[in-house]
Amino acid sequence: MTKSELIELIARKQPQFTQKDIELAVNQIIDAMVESMAANERIEIRGFGSFTLHHRRARMGRNPKTGEKVSLPAKRVPHFKPGKSLRERVDASKEHTDILE
Amino acid sequence: MALTKADIAQKLTDRLGFNKRESKEIVDQFYTEIIEVLVQGEFVKISGFGNFELKDKNPRPGRNPRTGEDVPIEARRVVTFKPSQKLRATVDNAQA
């Protein structure tokens, strides 16, 4: 499911809002999460999960094609840890649904 | 301090003019729908942010690290998040 399909789905369940309103709101929710991660602030959504940053040290890597050594800088990468409720519900769903992708 | 649903709802109120109740409803519905889609076995792909994907893990032998006792780990389905290139770049470039 894509973002636009998600917007349509939410709009159908919240008929008091226009689809445009939902689109603005969803974009704002995503922006708020991106801003928070960029500011190195964790995000905690009860029942859904939390987002934190993982720190990767600088290291020497290799160009897989040429075998040449390259130095890779330290970086921060977003990490999501599913909450208990999401984890349990998704695990239980394996009994009756296939992964559709 | 962590960003919570209440903080996000407050931003919708401040920035878009929804009232408090409306903001809370939309924020709740957003996360609820993502969960419902995942529980139905479908990936959720949010462009510019990242993809929530599902993976079936095979059972494997495990061990209780404290007691050293063998504890089998059962087959399970897990959610993984793949941040988009854009999110990775934004987060990484923000570091001083």
N, CA and C atoms of all chains as a GROMACS GRO file, in nm:
protein
  591
    1MET      N    1   0.084  -0.120   0.000
    1MET     CA    2   0.000   0.000   0.000
    1MET      C    3   0.087   0.125   0.000
    2THR      N    4   0.053   0.218  -0.085
    2THR     CA    5   0.133   0.341  -0.096
    2THR      C    6   0.073   0.451  -0.008
    3LYS      N    7   0.145   0.563   0.002
    3LYS     CA    8   0.096   0.674   0.083
    3LYS      C    9  -0.039   0.724   0.030
    4SER      N   10  -0.053   0.737  -0.102
    4SER     CA   11  -0.181   0.790  -0.153
    4SER      C   12  -0.296   0.693  -0.127
    5GLU      N   13  -0.268   0.562  -0.132
    5GLU     CA   14  -0.374   0.464  -0.100
    5GLU      C   15  -0.410   0.472   0.049
    6LEU      N   16  -0.309   0.496   0.131
    6LEU     CA   17  -0.332   0.509   0.276
    6LEU      C   18  -0.418   0.633   0.303
    7ILE      N   19  -0.390   0.741   0.232
    7ILE     CA   20  -0.469   0.864   0.247
    7ILE      C   21  -0.615   0.837   0.209
    8GLU      N   22  -0.638   0.766   0.098
    8GLU     CA   23  -0.776   0.734   0.056
    8GLU      C   24  -0.846   0.650   0.162
    9LEU      N   25  -0.773   0.554   0.217
    9LEU     CA   26  -0.830   0.464   0.318
    9LEU      C   27  -0.871   0.542   0.443
   10ILE      N   28  -0.785   0.632   0.488
   10ILE     CA   29  -0.817   0.711   0.608
   10ILE      C   30  -0.934   0.804   0.578
   11ALA      N   31  -0.934   0.863   0.458
   11ALA     CA   32  -1.042   0.955   0.421
   11ALA      C   33  -1.177   0.883   0.419
   12ARG      N   34  -1.178   0.757   0.376
   12ARG     CA   35  -1.303   0.680   0.373
   12ARG      C   36  -1.354   0.654   0.513
   13LYS      N   37  -1.261   0.635   0.609
   13LYS     CA   38  -1.303   0.607   0.746
   13LYS      C   39  -1.334   0.734   0.826
   14GLN      N   40  -1.292   0.848   0.774
   14GLN     CA   41  -1.315   0.976   0.844
   14GLN      C   42  -1.388   1.070   0.749
   15PRO      N   43  -1.516   1.036   0.716
   15PRO     CA   44  -1.587   1.110   0.611
   15PRO      C   45  -1.616   1.257   0.646
   16GLN      N   46  -1.593   1.295   0.771
   16GLN     CA   47  -1.614   1.436   0.807
   16GLN      C   48  -1.505   1.526   0.752
   17PHE      N   49  -1.395   1.465   0.701
   17PHE     CA   50  -1.286   1.544   0.642
   17PHE      C   51  -1.281   1.521   0.492
   18THR      N   52  -1.233   1.621   0.418
   18THR     CA   53  -1.212   1.601   0.274
   18THR      C   54  -1.082   1.521   0.257
   19GLN      N   55  -1.069   1.461   0.141
   19GLN     CA   56  -0.946   1.385   0.114
   19GLN      C   57  -0.825   1.478   0.115
   20LYS      N   58  -0.846   1.602   0.071
   20LYS     CA   59  -0.738   1.702   0.071
   20LYS      C   60  -0.690   1.730   0.214
   21ASP      N   61  -0.786   1.742   0.307
   21ASP     CA   62  -0.751   1.764   0.449
   21ASP      C   63  -0.667   1.649   0.502
   22ILE      N   64  -0.710   1.526   0.467
   22ILE     CA   65  -0.637   1.409   0.516
   22ILE      C   66  -0.497   1.407   0.456
   23GLU      N   67  -0.488   1.445   0.330
   23GLU     CA   68  -0.358   1.446   0.264
   23GLU      C   69  -0.263   1.546   0.334
   24LEU      N   70  -0.316   1.665   0.364
   24LEU     CA   71  -0.234   1.766   0.434
   24LEU      C   72  -0.193   1.714   0.571
   25ALA      N   73  -0.287   1.650   0.640
   25ALA     CA   74  -0.259   1.600   0.775
   25ALA      C   75  -0.154   1.489   0.772
   26VAL      N   76  -0.169   1.395   0.678
   26VAL     CA   77  -0.075   1.283   0.671
   26VAL      C   78   0.066   1.336   0.638
   27ASN      N   79   0.073   1.431   0.546
   27ASN     CA   80   0.205   1.488   0.514
   27ASN      C   81   0.266   1.557   0.636
   28GLN      N   82   0.179   1.622   0.713
   28GLN     CA   83   0.227   1.690   0.833
   28GLN      C   84   0.275   1.590   0.940
   29ILE      N   85   0.204   1.479   0.952
   29ILE     CA   86   0.245   1.375   1.049
   29ILE      C   87   0.384   1.323   1.010
   30ILE      N   88   0.401   1.297   0.881
   30ILE     CA   89   0.531   1.246   0.834
   30ILE      C   90   0.641   1.351   0.853
   31ASP      N   91   0.609   1.476   0.819
   31ASP     CA   92   0.707   1.584   0.839
   31ASP      C   93   0.748   1.594   0.986
   32ALA      N   94   0.650   1.582   1.075
   32ALA     CA   95   0.680   1.594   1.219
   32ALA      C   96   0.776   1.482   1.261
   33MET      N   97   0.756   1.362   1.206
   33MET     CA   98   0.845   1.251   1.241
   33MET      C   99   0.984   1.272   1.184
   34VAL      N  100   0.992   1.321   1.060
   34VAL     CA  101   1.123   1.345   0.997
   34VAL      C  102   1.199   1.454   1.075
   35GLU      N  103   1.130   1.562   1.110
   35GLU     CA  104   1.194   1.672   1.185
   35GLU      C  105   1.249   1.621   1.317
   36SER      N  106   1.169   1.536   1.381
   36SER     CA  107   1.210   1.484   1.510
   36SER      C  108   1.336   1.398   1.497
   37MET      N  109   1.338   1.311   1.397
   37MET     CA  110   1.457   1.227   1.377
   37MET      C  111   1.578   1.310   1.339
   38ALA      N  112   1.556   1.413   1.256
   38ALA     CA  113   1.668   1.499   1.217
   38ALA      C  114   1.725   1.571   1.339
   39ALA      N  115   1.639   1.596   1.440
   39ALA     CA  116   1.684   1.663   1.562
   39ALA      C  117   1.734   1.562   1.666
   40ASN      N  118   1.747   1.437   1.624
   40ASN     CA  119   1.796   1.331   1.712
   40ASN      C  120   1.706   1.308   1.833
   41GLU      N  121   1.576   1.329   1.810
   41GLU     CA  122   1.478   1.308   1.917
   41GLU      C  123   1.406   1.176   1.889
   42ARG      N  124   1.386   1.094   1.991
   42ARG     CA  125   1.318   0.967   1.963
   42ARG      C  126   1.168   0.988   1.948
   43ILE      N  127   1.103   0.894   1.880
   43ILE     CA  128   0.959   0.901   1.857
   43ILE      C  129   0.899   0.778   1.924
   44GLU      N  130   0.794   0.800   2.004
   44GLU     CA  131   0.730   0.687   2.072
   44GLU      C  132   0.581   0.687   2.048
   45ILE      N  133   0.535   0.594   1.966
   45ILE     CA  134   0.393   0.584   1.937
   45ILE      C  135   0.339   0.458   2.004
   46ARG      N  136   0.264   0.478   2.111
   46ARG     CA  137   0.211   0.367   2.190
   46ARG      C  138   0.135   0.267   2.102
   47GLY      N  139   0.168   0.141   2.114
   47GLY     CA  140   0.098   0.036   2.038
   47GLY      C  141   0.154   0.015   1.898
   48PHE      N  142   0.226   0.116   1.848
   48PHE     CA  143   0.282   0.106   1.713
   48PHE      C  144   0.431   0.076   1.720
   49GLY      N  145   0.506   0.165   1.783
   49GLY     CA  146   0.649   0.139   1.798
   49GLY      C  147   0.727   0.266   1.820
   50SER      N  148   0.859   0.253   1.821
   50SER     CA  149   0.943   0.370   1.843
   50SER      C  150   1.050   0.380   1.736
   51PHE      N  151   1.087   0.503   1.706
   51PHE     CA  152   1.196   0.530   1.611
   51PHE      C  153   1.311   0.593   1.688
   52THR      N  154   1.430   0.542   1.665
   52THR     CA  155   1.550   0.601   1.725
   52THR      C  156   1.656   0.606   1.616
   53LEU      N  157   1.768   0.668   1.648
   53LEU     CA  158   1.878   0.669   1.551
   53LEU      C  159   1.985   0.572   1.598
   54HIS      N  160   2.039   0.496   1.505
   54HIS     CA  161   2.154   0.412   1.536
   54HIS      C  162   2.278   0.481   1.480
   55HIS      N  163   2.383   0.479   1.560
   55HIS     CA  164   2.506   0.546   1.517
   55HIS      C  165   2.602   0.443   1.459
   56ARG      N  166   2.648   0.469   1.339
   56ARG     CA  167   2.747   0.381   1.277
   56ARG      C  168   2.883   0.451   1.280
   57ARG      N  169   2.984   0.378   1.327
   57ARG     CA  170   3.119   0.433   1.330
   57ARG      C  171   3.175   0.447   1.189
   58ALA      N  172   3.270   0.538   1.172
   58ALA     CA  173   3.342   0.547   1.045
   58ALA      C  174   3.419   0.415   1.027
   59ARG      N  175   3.430   0.367   0.905
   59ARG     CA  176   3.505   0.242   0.885
   59ARG      C  177   3.564   0.240   0.745
   60MET      N  178   3.660   0.147   0.728
   60MET     CA  179   3.715   0.126   0.595
   60MET      C  180   3.626   0.025   0.525
   61GLY      N  181   3.585   0.059   0.404
   61GLY     CA  182   3.506  -0.036   0.327
   61GLY      C  183   3.580  -0.068   0.199
   62ARG      N  184   3.516  -0.140   0.114
   62ARG     CA  185   3.579  -0.177  -0.012
   62ARG      C  186   3.478  -0.159  -0.124
   63ASN      N  187   3.524  -0.108  -0.233
   63ASN     CA  188   3.439  -0.103  -0.351
   63ASN      C  189   3.427  -0.247  -0.402
   64PRO      N  190   3.306  -0.304  -0.399
   64PRO     CA  191   3.292  -0.446  -0.432
   64PRO      C  192   3.332  -0.476  -0.578
   65LYS      N  193   3.325  -0.376  -0.663
   65LYS     CA  194   3.357  -0.401  -0.804
   65LYS      C  195   3.509  -0.401  -0.828
   66THR      N  196   3.577  -0.302  -0.769
   66THR     CA  197   3.720  -0.287  -0.797
   66THR      C  198   3.808  -0.345  -0.686
   67GLY      N  199   3.749  -0.370  -0.569
   67GLY     CA  200   3.828  -0.421  -0.458
   67GLY      C  201   3.907  -0.312  -0.388
   68GLU      N  202   3.893  -0.190  -0.439
   68GLU     CA  203   3.966  -0.074  -0.385
   68GLU      C  204   3.913  -0.037  -0.246
   69LYS      N  205   4.004   0.003  -0.156
   69LYS     CA  206   3.963   0.045  -0.022
   69LYS      C  207   3.905   0.186  -0.025
   70VAL      N  208   3.795   0.206   0.047
   70VAL     CA  209   3.738   0.341   0.060
   70VAL      C  210   3.703   0.366   0.206
   71SER      N  211   3.725   0.490   0.252
   71SER     CA  212   3.690   0.517   0.392
   71SER      C  213   3.545   0.566   0.396
   72LEU      N  214   3.466   0.505   0.483
   72LEU     CA  215   3.325   0.541   0.497
   72LEU      C  216   3.309   0.622   0.625
   73PRO      N  217   3.246   0.739   0.615
   73PRO     CA  218   3.231   0.826   0.733
   73PRO      C  219   3.131   0.770   0.834
   74ALA      N  220   3.137   0.818   0.957
   74ALA     CA  221   3.037   0.783   1.059
   74ALA      C  222   2.902   0.833   1.010
   75LYS      N  223   2.796   0.762   1.044
   75LYS     CA  224   2.664   0.814   1.006
   75LYS      C  225   2.558   0.771   1.104
   76ARG      N  226   2.443   0.839   1.092
   76ARG     CA  227   2.329   0.806   1.177
   76ARG      C  228   2.221   0.748   1.087
   77VAL      N  229   2.164   0.636   1.129
   77VAL     CA  230   2.057   0.577   1.048
   77VAL      C  231   1.932   0.555   1.134
   78PRO      N  232   1.815   0.585   1.075
   78PRO     CA  233   1.690   0.566   1.148
   78PRO      C  234   1.664   0.418   1.175
   79HIS      N  235   1.612   0.388   1.294
   79HIS     CA  236   1.579   0.251   1.330
   79HIS      C  237   1.439   0.247   1.390
   80PHE      N  238   1.359   0.148   1.347
   80PHE     CA  239   1.223   0.132   1.400
   80PHE      C  240   1.214   0.005   1.483
   81LYS      N  241   1.159   0.018   1.604
   81LYS     CA  242   1.134  -0.101   1.686
   81LYS      C  243   0.984  -0.112   1.705
   82PRO      N  244   0.923  -0.217   1.648
   82PRO     CA  245   0.777  -0.231   1.661
   82PRO      C  246   0.737  -0.243   1.807
   83GLY      N  247   0.622  -0.186   1.843
   83GLY     CA  248   0.569  -0.196   1.979
   83GLY      C  249   0.511  -0.334   2.003
   84LYS      N  250   0.483  -0.362   2.130
   84LYS     CA  251   0.437  -0.495   2.169
   84LYS      C  252   0.309  -0.535   2.094
   85SER      N  253   0.215  -0.443   2.089
   85SER     CA  254   0.086  -0.474   2.027
   85SER      C  255   0.104  -0.503   1.877
   86LEU      N  256   0.180  -0.420   1.807
   86LEU     CA  257   0.204  -0.442   1.664
   86LEU      C  258   0.277  -0.575   1.643
   87ARG      N  259   0.378  -0.598   1.727
   87ARG     CA  260   0.458  -0.721   1.714
   87ARG      C  261   0.370  -0.846   1.732
   88GLU      N  262   0.285  -0.842   1.834
   88GLU     CA  263   0.201  -0.959   1.861
   88GLU      C  264   0.094  -0.979   1.754
   89ARG      N  265   0.035  -0.869   1.708
   89ARG     CA  266  -0.071  -0.882   1.608
   89ARG      C  267  -0.015  -0.931   1.475
   90VAL      N  268   0.100  -0.879   1.435
   90VAL     CA  269   0.162  -0.921   1.310
   90VAL      C  270   0.204  -1.068   1.318
   91ASP      N  271   0.258  -1.106   1.431
   91ASP     CA  272   0.301  -1.246   1.446
   91ASP      C  273   0.180  -1.339   1.438
   92ALA      N  274   0.070  -1.301   1.506
   92ALA     CA  275  -0.051  -1.385   1.504
   92ALA      C  276  -0.108  -1.395   1.363
   93SER      N  277  -0.088  -1.290   1.281
   93SER     CA  278  -0.148  -1.289   1.146
   93SER      C  279  -0.085  -1.391   1.053
   94LYS      N  280   0.033  -1.445   1.089
   94LYS     CA  281   0.098  -1.541   0.999
   94LYS      C  282   0.017  -1.669   0.984
   95GLU      N  283  -0.070  -1.695   1.084
   95GLU     CA  284  -0.151  -1.818   1.078
   95GLU      C  285  -0.256  -1.813   0.967
   96HIS      N  286  -0.304  -1.693   0.932
   96HIS     CA  287  -0.413  -1.688   0.836
   96HIS      C  288  -0.392  -1.596   0.716
   97THR      N  289  -0.275  -1.531   0.706
   97THR     CA  290  -0.251  -1.450   0.586
   97THR      C  291  -0.111  -1.477   0.532
   98ASP      N  292  -0.098  -1.465   0.400
   98ASP     CA  293   0.034  -1.472   0.338
   98ASP      C  294   0.085  -1.330   0.324
   99ILE      N  295   0.216  -1.316   0.312
   99ILE     CA  296   0.274  -1.184   0.287
   99ILE      C  297   0.253  -1.151   0.140
  100LEU      N  298   0.189  -1.036   0.115
  100LEU     CA  299   0.154  -1.000  -0.022
  100LEU      C  300   0.260  -0.911  -0.086
  101GLU      N  301   0.338  -0.848  -0.004
  101GLU     CA  302   0.443  -0.750  -0.041
  101GLU      C  303   0.386  -0.613  -0.066
  102MET      N  304   1.343   1.424   2.550
  102MET     CA  305   1.198   1.406   2.538
  102MET      C  306   1.163   1.342   2.404
  103ALA      N  307   1.072   1.249   2.409
  103ALA     CA  308   1.033   1.179   2.286
  103ALA      C  309   0.909   1.243   2.225
  104LEU      N  310   0.901   1.236   2.093
  104LEU     CA  311   0.782   1.283   2.021
  104LEU      C  312   0.672   1.177   2.036
  105THR      N  313   0.553   1.219   2.080
  105THR     CA  314   0.441   1.126   2.100
  105THR      C  315   0.325   1.163   2.007
  106LYS      N  316   0.220   1.079   2.009
  106LYS     CA  317   0.102   1.110   1.928
  106LYS      C  318   0.042   1.244   1.968
  107ALA      N  319   0.044   1.274   2.099
  107ALA     CA  320  -0.013   1.401   2.147
  107ALA      C  321   0.065   1.519   2.088
  108ASP      N  322   0.199   1.506   2.079
  108ASP     CA  323   0.281   1.614   2.021
  108ASP      C  324   0.248   1.633   1.872
  109ILE      N  325   0.233   1.520   1.803
  109ILE     CA  326   0.205   1.527   1.659
  109ILE      C  327   0.068   1.591   1.637
  110ALA      N  328  -0.031   1.551   1.720
  110ALA     CA  329  -0.166   1.608   1.709
  110ALA      C  330  -0.160   1.759   1.733
  111GLN      N  331  -0.080   1.801   1.830
  111GLN     CA  332  -0.066   1.944   1.859
  111GLN      C  333  -0.012   2.019   1.736
  112LYS      N  334   0.081   1.956   1.664
  112LYS     CA  335   0.136   2.020   1.543
  112LYS      C  336   0.029   2.035   1.435
  113LEU      N  337  -0.060   1.934   1.424
  113LEU     CA  338  -0.168   1.945   1.324
  113LEU      C  339  -0.258   2.062   1.360
  114THR      N  340  -0.284   2.078   1.490
  114THR     CA  341  -0.368   2.190   1.535
  114THR      C  342  -0.298   2.323   1.507
  115ASP      N  343  -0.172   2.332   1.544
  115ASP     CA  344  -0.098   2.458   1.527
  115ASP      C  345  -0.077   2.494   1.380
  116ARG      N  346  -0.043   2.394   1.300
  116ARG     CA  347  -0.002   2.424   1.164
  116ARG      C  348  -0.115   2.419   1.062
  117LEU      N  349  -0.218   2.337   1.089
  117LEU     CA  350  -0.324   2.322   0.988
  117LEU      C  351  -0.460   2.369   1.036
  118GLY      N  352  -0.472   2.399   1.165
  118GLY     CA  353  -0.598   2.454   1.214
  118GLY      C  354  -0.707   2.352   1.246
  119PHE      N  355  -0.676   2.223   1.247
  119PHE     CA  356  -0.775   2.126   1.296
  119PHE      C  357  -0.792   2.150   1.446
  120ASN      N  358  -0.913   2.122   1.499
  120ASN     CA  359  -0.925   2.136   1.644
  120ASN      C  360  -0.860   2.015   1.711
  121LYS      N  361  -0.848   2.020   1.842
  121LYS     CA  362  -0.774   1.916   1.915
  121LYS      C  363  -0.831   1.777   1.892
  122ARG      N  364  -0.964   1.766   1.895
  122ARG     CA  365  -1.027   1.635   1.880
  122ARG      C  366  -1.003   1.580   1.740
  123GLU      N  367  -1.017   1.668   1.640
  123GLU     CA  368  -0.994   1.626   1.501
  123GLU      C  369  -0.850   1.578   1.480
  124SER      N  370  -0.757   1.655   1.533
  124SER     CA  371  -0.615   1.620   1.518
  124SER      C  372  -0.587   1.484   1.579
  125LYS      N  373  -0.640   1.463   1.698
  125LYS     CA  374  -0.618   1.336   1.767
  125LYS      C  375  -0.675   1.220   1.687
  126GLU      N  376  -0.796   1.241   1.631
  126GLU     CA  377  -0.860   1.135   1.552
  126GLU      C  378  -0.778   1.098   1.429
  127ILE      N  379  -0.730   1.199   1.360
  127ILE     CA  380  -0.653   1.172   1.237
  127ILE      C  381  -0.522   1.101   1.270
  128VAL      N  382  -0.454   1.148   1.374
  128VAL     CA  383  -0.326   1.085   1.412
  128VAL      C  384  -0.349   0.939   1.454
  129ASP      N  385  -0.453   0.916   1.535
  129ASP     CA  386  -0.484   0.778   1.576
  129ASP      C  387  -0.514   0.690   1.454
  130GLN      N  388  -0.597   0.746   1.364
  130GLN     CA  389  -0.637   0.669   1.246
  130GLN      C  390  -0.516   0.636   1.158
  131PHE      N  391  -0.424   0.728   1.147
  131PHE     CA  392  -0.303   0.707   1.065
  131PHE      C  393  -0.227   0.582   1.111
  132TYR      N  394  -0.197   0.574   1.240
  132TYR     CA  395  -0.120   0.458   1.289
  132TYR      C  396  -0.205   0.331   1.290
  133THR      N  397  -0.334   0.346   1.322
  133THR     CA  398  -0.423   0.229   1.321
  133THR      C  399  -0.429   0.166   1.183
  134GLU      N  400  -0.442   0.249   1.080
  134GLU     CA  401  -0.453   0.195   0.944
  134GLU      C  402  -0.324   0.126   0.900
  135ILE      N  403  -0.210   0.183   0.936
  135ILE     CA  404  -0.084   0.117   0.899
  135ILE      C  405  -0.080  -0.021   0.963
  136ILE      N  406  -0.120  -0.030   1.090
  136ILE     CA  407  -0.120  -0.158   1.160
  136ILE      C  408  -0.215  -0.256   1.090
  137GLU      N  409  -0.337  -0.209   1.056
  137GLU     CA  410  -0.436  -0.298   0.993
  137GLU      C  411  -0.384  -0.352   0.860
  138VAL      N  412  -0.318  -0.267   0.783
  138VAL     CA  413  -0.266  -0.310   0.653
  138VAL      C  414  -0.157  -0.416   0.674
  139LEU      N  415  -0.068  -0.394   0.770
  139LEU     CA  416   0.040  -0.489   0.797
  139LEU      C  417  -0.017  -0.623   0.845
  140VAL      N  418  -0.120  -0.617   0.928
  140VAL     CA  419  -0.181  -0.739   0.982
  140VAL      C  420  -0.247  -0.819   0.869
  141GLN      N  421  -0.285  -0.749   0.761
  141GLN     CA  422  -0.341  -0.820   0.646
  141GLN      C  423  -0.230  -0.873   0.553
  142GLY      N  424  -0.106  -0.858   0.594
  142GLY     CA  425   0.004  -0.916   0.517
  142GLY      C  426   0.060  -0.825   0.410
  143GLU      N  427   0.018  -0.698   0.411
  143GLU     CA  428   0.061  -0.608   0.304
  143GLU      C  429   0.166  -0.509   0.354
  144PHE      N  430   0.265  -0.479   0.269
  144PHE     CA  431   0.366  -0.378   0.301
  144PHE      C  432   0.303  -0.239   0.295
  145VAL      N  433   0.360  -0.144   0.371
  145VAL     CA  434   0.315  -0.004   0.364
  145VAL      C  435   0.434   0.079   0.319
  146LYS      N  436   0.419   0.144   0.203
  146LYS     CA  437   0.530   0.219   0.144
  146LYS      C  438   0.500   0.368   0.145
  147ILE      N  439   0.571   0.441   0.226
  147ILE     CA  440   0.547   0.584   0.239
  147ILE      C  441   0.662   0.658   0.172
  148SER      N  442   0.636   0.712   0.054
  148SER     CA  443   0.744   0.774  -0.023
  148SER      C  444   0.801   0.892   0.054
  149GLY      N  445   0.931   0.906   0.051
  149GLY     CA  446   0.998   1.013   0.122
  149GLY      C  447   1.023   0.980   0.268
  150PHE      N  448   0.967   0.868   0.316
  150PHE     CA  449   0.986   0.831   0.457
  150PHE      C  450   1.047   0.692   0.467
  151GLY      N  451   0.974   0.592   0.420
  151GLY     CA  452   1.028   0.457   0.424
  151GLY      C  453   0.920   0.353   0.408
  152ASN      N  454   0.962   0.227   0.406
  152ASN     CA  455   0.868   0.116   0.388
  152ASN      C  456   0.861   0.032   0.515
  153PHE      N  457   0.738  -0.004   0.552
  153PHE     CA  458   0.718  -0.103   0.659
  153PHE      C  459   0.697  -0.236   0.589
  154GLU      N  460   0.788  -0.330   0.612
  154GLU     CA  461   0.784  -0.457   0.542
  154GLU      C  462   0.763  -0.572   0.641
  155LEU      N  463   0.728  -0.688   0.588
  155LEU     CA  464   0.704  -0.806   0.672
  155LEU      C  465   0.800  -0.916   0.632
  156LYS      N  466   0.839  -0.995   0.730
  156LYS     CA  467   0.930  -1.106   0.702
  156LYS      C  468   0.889  -1.226   0.786
  157ASP      N  469   0.883  -1.342   0.722
  157ASP     CA  470   0.859  -1.465   0.798
  157ASP      C  471   0.994  -1.525   0.836
  158LYS      N  472   1.012  -1.546   0.964
  158LYS     CA  473   1.139  -1.601   1.015
  158LYS      C  474   1.120  -1.750   1.044
  159ASN      N  475   1.218  -1.828   1.004
  159ASN     CA  476   1.214  -1.971   1.031
  159ASN      C  477   1.244  -1.998   1.178
  160PRO      N  478   1.197  -2.111   1.229
  160PRO     CA  479   1.235  -2.148   1.366
  160PRO      C  480   1.384  -2.176   1.370
  161ARG      N  481   1.448  -2.151   1.482
  161ARG     CA  482   1.591  -2.182   1.496
  161ARG      C  483   1.621  -2.214   1.641
  162PRO      N  484   1.728  -2.290   1.661
  162PRO     CA  485   1.763  -2.322   1.799
  162PRO      C  486   1.815  -2.196   1.867
  163GLY      N  487   1.773  -2.171   1.988
  163GLY     CA  488   1.820  -2.055   2.062
  163GLY      C  489   1.872  -2.100   2.197
  164ARG      N  490   1.916  -2.002   2.274
  164ARG     CA  491   1.972  -2.036   2.405
  164ARG      C  492   1.944  -1.921   2.502
  165ASN      N  493   1.907  -1.954   2.622
  165ASN     CA  494   1.893  -1.852   2.725
  165ASN      C  495   2.034  -1.810   2.767
  166PRO      N  496   2.071  -1.684   2.738
  166PRO     CA  497   2.209  -1.643   2.762
  166PRO      C  498   2.247  -1.649   2.911
  167ARG      N  499   2.148  -1.643   2.999
  167ARG     CA  500   2.180  -1.642   3.141
  167ARG      C  501   2.204  -1.783   3.196
  168THR      N  502   2.116  -1.874   3.154
  168THR     CA  503   2.126  -2.010   3.209
  168THR      C  504   2.201  -2.105   3.116
  169GLY      N  505   2.218  -2.065   2.988
  169GLY     CA  506   2.285  -2.153   2.893
  169GLY      C  507   2.193  -2.264   2.843
  170GLU      N  508   2.069  -2.258   2.889
  170GLU     CA  509   1.972  -2.361   2.853
  170GLU      C  510   1.927  -2.347   2.706
  171ASP      N  511   1.908  -2.456   2.635
  171ASP     CA  512   1.859  -2.451   2.497
  171ASP      C  513   1.710  -2.418   2.497
  172VAL      N  514   1.675  -2.314   2.423
  172VAL     CA  515   1.534  -2.275   2.413
  172VAL      C  516   1.504  -2.256   2.265
  173PRO      N  517   1.421  -2.341   2.204
  173PRO     CA  518   1.393  -2.324   2.061
  173PRO      C  519   1.320  -2.193   2.036
  174ILE      N  520   1.357  -2.121   1.927
  174ILE     CA  521   1.287  -1.998   1.889
  174ILE      C  522   1.190  -2.036   1.778
  175GLU      N  523   1.063  -2.009   1.802
  175GLU     CA  524   0.960  -2.052   1.708
  175GLU      C  525   0.958  -1.966   1.583
  176ALA      N  526   0.895  -2.019   1.478
  176ALA     CA  527   0.874  -1.941   1.356
  176ALA      C  528   0.791  -1.819   1.392
  177ARG      N  529   0.823  -1.705   1.333
  177ARG     CA  530   0.743  -1.585   1.363
  177ARG      C  531   0.745  -1.490   1.244
  178ARG      N  532   0.650  -1.399   1.247
  178ARG     CA  533   0.645  -1.294   1.143
  178ARG      C  534   0.680  -1.162   1.209
  179VAL      N  535   0.770  -1.087   1.147
  179VAL     CA  536   0.815  -0.960   1.206
  179VAL      C  537   0.799  -0.843   1.108
  180VAL      N  538   0.788  -0.724   1.164
  180VAL     CA  539   0.782  -0.600   1.086
  180VAL      C  540   0.921  -0.539   1.081
  181THR      N  541   0.965  -0.497   0.965
  181THR     CA  542   1.092  -0.424   0.958
  181THR      C  543   1.066  -0.291   0.887
  182PHE      N  544   1.145  -0.192   0.922
  182PHE     CA  545   1.132  -0.060   0.859
  182PHE      C  546   1.257  -0.033   0.776
  183LYS      N  547   1.235   0.000   0.648
  183LYS     CA  548   1.346   0.037   0.559
  183LYS      C  549   1.336   0.186   0.533
  184PRO      N  550   1.421   0.267   0.596
  184PRO     CA  551   1.413   0.411   0.573
  184PRO      C  552   1.444   0.443   0.427
  185SER      N  553   1.375   0.542   0.370
  185SER     CA  554   1.401   0.580   0.231
  185SER      C  555   1.536   0.652   0.223
  186GLN      N  556   1.591   0.659   0.103
  186GLN     CA  557   1.717   0.732   0.082
  186GLN      C  558   1.703   0.876   0.130
  187LYS      N  559   1.584   0.933   0.105
  187LYS     CA  560   1.561   1.073   0.142
  187LYS      C  561   1.567   1.091   0.295
  188LEU      N  562   1.502   1.001   0.367
  188LEU     CA  563   1.504   1.010   0.514
  188LEU      C  564   1.646   0.988   0.567
  189ARG      N  565   1.715   0.888   0.511
  189ARG     CA  566   1.853   0.861   0.552
  189ARG      C  567   1.940   0.985   0.533
  190ALA      N  568   1.925   1.049   0.417
  190ALA     CA  569   2.007   1.167   0.387
  190ALA      C  570   1.972   1.282   0.481
  191THR      N  571   1.843   1.304   0.505
  191THR     CA  572   1.800   1.415   0.592
  191THR      C  573   1.857   1.396   0.732
  192VAL      N  574   1.844   1.275   0.785
  192VAL     CA  575   1.889   1.246   0.920
  192VAL      C  576   2.041   1.255   0.930
  193ASP      N  577   2.107   1.202   0.829
  193ASP     CA  578   2.254   1.199   0.834
  193ASP      C  579   2.313   1.339   0.816
  194ASN      N  580   2.252   1.418   0.725
  194ASN     CA  581   2.304   1.553   0.700
  194ASN      C  582   2.278   1.647   0.816
  195ALA      N  583   2.180   1.613   0.899
  195ALA     CA  584   2.146   1.702   1.011
  195ALA      C  585   2.251   1.696   1.120
  196GLN      N  586   2.339   1.594   1.118
  196GLN     CA  587   2.436   1.584   1.227
  196GLN      C  588   2.545   1.689   1.212
  197ALA      N  589   2.576   1.751   1.324
  197ALA     CA  590   2.672   1.862   1.322
  197ALA      C  591   2.814   1.810   1.306
   0.00000   0.00000   0.00000
